[in-house]
């Protein structure tokens, strides 16, 4: 199994208006985006070319919104276990996620 192109743990994954997990994982591997619970169960996954993601104007610096299989998820990404909210590393982590998704899709975003 290859090394994931992007992996973030401790991610809060919400589907409006409900939180699905507060310590999940977002993983980009082998051309697929997977949203996982803290136990490793799959919430949703799709080929990266079929995923739309971004950081809307109303989102906090540590948040991104991803549409996977027609379902919108709000992802709150923390820098390596930092659960203190939107600190300096938080916006870097969400930006790193969006850049990795763009790279995995071949730069067509």
N, C-alpha and C positions, 0 to 999 in steps of 0.2 A: 504494500500500500504506500502511495506517495505521501510526501509531506504536504499538509494543507497550505494553500496560497495565503489564506487568512484564517485566523482563529481567535475568537475573543470569548472569554468565559466571564461569568458574573453579569451577564447581560439581562436586563429586564425586558421581556418580550410581552407586548400588550396588543390585543386586538380590541379596538374601541368597543365599548368602554371598559373592557375587562382585562386584567393582567393575567397572562397565562403562566408566567414564571418570573421570579425575581432574580434567579441565578442561573439563567440558561446559557446556551452557547450558540454563537453564530459562526458558521464554518463555510469557507469556499474551498472546494477540493474537486479536482477532476472535472472542472467546468460546471459544477453544481453549487448552488447556495442551499445550505441546510440550516434550519432553525431547530434547535434541540432543547429539551427540558434539562433541568439540573441532573436528572437521572440518566440522560443520554437518549431518551425517547424522542423520536422525530415529531415535531409539531407540523412542519411543512417543509417542502423542498422543491426546487425547480432548476432547470438549466439557467445559467446566468444570463443568457441571451433573452430569456423570457421574463426576467426580473426587472422591475423599475424601482429605482431608489433615489433618494435625495434628502436634502435638509431644507424643509419648508421654512418660510420666514417666521412662522409662529413657534418653531421648535426651539428647545433649549440647546446650548452648544454641544451637549453630550448626546443628543438625540438624532436619529435618522428615521425616515419612513421608507419602508420597502413594501412593494406590492408583489406578492408571490401567489401565483395561480388565482389571480383576481381578488385576493384577500389582502387588505392593508394591515401592516403590522407597524407598531411604533417600537423602535429599538433604542434602549438607553444603554450606551456603551461606556464603561468605566475603564480607566487606565490601569491594567494589571492588578485587579482586585481592589482598586480605590472605589469605595462606595460613598464617598463624601459629597457626591453631586458634581456639579458642573465646574470643576477646577480647570487648571491650565491643561492638564493632560487629557481631559475629557473630550475637548473639541478635536484634539489630535487623533484620538482613537476613532471617532466617528468619521473624520476625514480620511483616515487610513482605511477604514472599511469601504467607503465610497470609491477610493482610488483603486483598491484591490478588486472590487466588483467591475470597475471600468476596464482594468487590465485583463481580467479573466474573460470579459466579453469581447476582447479584441479592440478595445478603444472606441466602440461604437456607441457612446453615451453622450 
